[in-house]
């Protein structure tokens, strides 16, 4: 009977040891998976951060260029105005301010540039509003010009063409030719 008891005790010790080894192996696998997940998450975070920064820099450059274009247009308008006139001074001041803003946008990170614009707007509300209105007009003109250029080739031109006549009143299924 002692042999059986010894065999059972040995089997129990072996089972306990195997369970302990399996538990340690499972913990090791879980730790490895957790470390890999942390690494993948960190890499994904860095990739996203890099992409966001790249897109923000591209947008910042485009915004700086647009502001610079508006400043150039205002400078041209100031030069074409009568020397010493209020229009010349106003256009010149707004152009200088926008040129400074363009430089600030180009040379600073986005958060700092936005903060500076906010401070400027609080110090010079009328100049800021005038500049914002002019920038809005410039963006609107740019959008309309882009829209015209984009749709000119996309839609056929029926002006002066015999290929199209509007339908007669009351019968939309005919082309008006009989």
Secondary structure, DSSP 8 states (H G I E B T S, - for coil): -HHHHHHHHHHHHHHHHHHHHHHHHHHHHHHHHHHHHHHHHHHHHHHHHHHHHHHHHHHHHHHHHHHHHHHHHHHHHHHHS-TT-HHHHHHHHHHHHHHHHHHHHHHS-HHHHHHHHHHHHHH-HHHHHHHHHHHHHHHHHHHHHHHHHHHHTTS---TT-TT----BTTBTTS-S--
